[in-house]
Amino acid sequence: MTAPAAIKQADMRRLAAIANDHAMTIEVEADGKVYRFIPGIHNTRPQEDQAVDLGKGIRA
């Protein structure tokens, strides 16, 4: 019999989606191990001088 997973696959997918959507690294510690969810290089944060309306996706 296999050991139970430290982080469920559904939780891993949710964390990866959040990391990609917000272009940020998420770090989770479970069972003494650290798991990092790092977004891909193609994702970029909006520039400081760009205002983004997240509700409508319109750039000002």
C-alpha positions in Angstrom: 0.0 0.0 0.0 1.3 3.5 -0.8 1.6 6.3 1.6 -1.0 9.1 1.4 0.1 12.2 -0.6 1.3 15.2 1.4 -0.6 17.5 -1.0 -3.5 16.3 -3.1 -3.3 16.6 -6.8 -6.4 18.9 -7.0 -4.8 21.2 -4.4 -1.6 21.2 -6.5 -3.5 22.2 -9.6 -5.3 25.0 -7.8 -2.0 26.4 -6.4 -0.3 26.2 -9.8 -3.3 28.1 -11.4 -3.1 30.8 -8.8 0.7 31.1 -9.2 0.2 31.4 -13.0 -2.7 33.8 -12.8 -1.0 36.2 -10.4 2.6 35.7 -11.6 3.8 34.9 -8.1 5.6 32.1 -6.4 3.6 30.1 -3.8 5.4 28.1 -1.2 3.7 25.3 0.9 5.3 23.2 3.7 3.8 19.8 4.2 5.3 16.9 6.2 8.6 18.7 6.6 9.0 19.3 2.9 8.7 22.6 1.0 6.8 22.7 -2.3 7.1 25.8 -4.5 4.8 26.6 -7.3 6.6 29.0 -9.7 4.8 30.6 -12.7 6.2 30.1 -16.2 8.5 32.7 -17.7 5.8 33.7 -20.3 3.7 35.2 -17.5 4.6 38.8 -16.7 3.3 41.2 -14.1 1.7 44.5 -15.2 4.2 47.3 -15.3 4.1 49.8 -12.5 2.9 52.6 -14.8 0.0 50.5 -16.2 -3.3 50.6 -14.4 -5.3 47.4 -14.9 -9.0 47.1 -14.2 -9.2 43.4 -13.1 -13.0 43.5 -13.1 -13.4 44.2 -16.8 -9.9 43.5 -18.1 -9.5 47.0 -19.5 -6.2 48.8 -19.4 -6.2 52.5 -18.6 
